[in-house]
């Protein structure tokens, strides 16, 4: 396609034509010539905003872009309402690719009842592959707002579902042909299917109702990065049981194959929660079919200890995500 704004006819067909999910809160949404979107808030409600780019995944990136931003909003106890998209495309892009990206976006939005209310789409030589940047808008009652920095000494630390599921799905999709030379097709398909677990909106809603102290979705940098960030933001120390951290066998095997650390692998789909009653929260999540585990507790001081039997180590500052090693 030619460099510059997407032609209006393509914009209407491939972008606006794929947007079907609507919200009553959105007064002005995506339309030709509209520079701004408009939302209405109820009394006592506050906006929660988050923004994230997707650059590390070529396949299913439209869905991932929505999922990770919705997860950020959910970690604040907010209901995701709407998204603004900036889509930058290389000159090699064509209309079918744009349509596919928007269909992925709308599929994810439909499942979570989120409206795409605006954005910008452009072809530019600055990028050599599609790049999606998403700004998410959520709402929550002011008194129910949750932060990453709310963890308190004595809180249990809970991890939902499993670590590394996003990274596992990306690896299985990006390296499918290569992996089929070492693993069965059933194994690879199972790993690819981990993207079905990427939303943490359901567990965030349950946790917020249970009266928790803090939430943080586990993304780039993996569980180690998320633990460090929550502890630093809250001014607490940690004692974490390495063996209690939930992980799927598929993740273990793919990480061993590529010699990467699963505890530093991108992990959208896993929510980190600090709760005064972690075991009670785990039971509430289990009632809704959501796996979770108490993996440690918040303690006095600044030390962030990871225990494995009699051995112990201390967390370091978050490092580059292990996912990037598969592209080297």
Rosetta blueprint (number, residue, H / E / L):
1 X L
2 X L
3 X L
4 X E
5 X E
6 X L
7 X L
8 X H
9 X H
10 X H
11 X H
12 X H
13 X H
14 X H
15 X H
16 X H
17 X H
18 X H
19 X L
20 X L
21 X L
22 X L
23 X L
24 X L
25 X L
26 X E
27 X E
28 X E
29 X L
30 X L
31 X L
32 X L
33 X L
34 X L
35 X L
36 X L
37 X L
38 X E
39 X E
40 X L
41 X L
42 X L
43 X L
44 X L
45 X E
46 X E
47 X E
48 X E
49 X E
50 X E
51 X E
52 X E
53 X E
54 X E
55 X L
56 X L
57 X L
58 X L
59 X L
60 X L
61 X H
62 X H
63 X H
64 X H
65 X H
66 X H
67 X H
68 X H
69 X H
70 X H
71 X H
72 X H
73 X H
74 X H
75 X L
76 X L
77 X L
78 X L
79 X E
80 X E
81 X E
82 X E
83 X E
84 X E
85 X E
86 X E
87 X E
88 X E
89 X E
90 X L
91 X L
92 X L
93 X L
94 X L
95 X H
96 X H
97 X H
98 X H
99 X H
100 X H
101 X H
102 X H
103 X H
104 X H
105 X H
106 X H
107 X H
108 X H
109 X H
110 X H
111 X H
112 X H
113 X L
114 X L
115 X E
116 X E
117 X E
118 X E
119 X E
120 X E
121 X E
122 X E
123 X E
124 X L
125 X L
126 X L
127 X L
128 X L
129 X L
130 X L
131 X E
132 X E
133 X E
134 X E
135 X E
136 X E
137 X E
138 X E
139 X E
140 X E
141 X E
142 X H
143 X H
144 X H
145 X L
146 X L
147 X L
148 X H
149 X H
150 X H
151 X L
152 X L
153 X L
154 X L
155 X L
156 X E
157 X E
158 X E
159 X E
160 X E
161 X L
162 X L
163 X E
164 X L
165 X H
166 X H
167 X H
168 X H
169 X H
170 X H
171 X H
172 X H
173 X H
174 X H
175 X L
176 X H
177 X H
178 X H
179 X H
180 X L
181 X L
182 X L
183 X L
184 X L
185 X H
186 X H
187 X H
188 X H
189 X H
190 X H
191 X H
192 X H
193 X H
194 X H
195 X H
196 X H
197 X H
198 X L
199 X L
200 X L
201 X H
202 X H
203 X H
204 X H
205 X H
206 X H
207 X H
208 X H
209 X H
210 X H
211 X L
212 X L
213 X L
214 X E
215 X E
216 X E
217 X E
218 X L
219 X L
220 X L
221 X L
222 X H
223 X H
224 X H
225 X H
226 X H
227 X H
228 X H
229 X H
230 X H
231 X H
232 X H
233 X H
234 X H
235 X L
236 X L
237 X E
238 X E
239 X E
240 X E
241 X E
242 X H
243 X H
244 X H
245 X L
246 X L
247 X E
248 X L
249 X H
250 X H
251 X H
252 X H
253 X H
254 X H
255 X H
256 X H
257 X H
258 X H
259 X L
260 X L
261 X L
262 X H
263 X H
264 X H
265 X L
266 X L
267 X L
268 X L
269 X L
270 X L
271 X E
272 X E
273 X E
274 X E
275 X E
276 X L
277 X L
278 X H
279 X H
280 X H
281 X H
282 X H
283 X H
284 X H
285 X H
286 X H
287 X H
288 X L
289 X L
290 X L
291 X L
292 X E
293 X E
294 X E
295 X E
296 X E
297 X E
298 X E
299 X E
300 X L
301 X L
302 X L
303 X L
304 X E
305 X E
306 X E
307 X E
308 X E
309 X L
310 X L
311 X E
312 X E
313 X E
314 X E
315 X L
316 X L
317 X L
318 X L
319 X L
320 X L
321 X L
322 X H
323 X H
324 X H
325 X H
326 X H
327 X H
328 X L
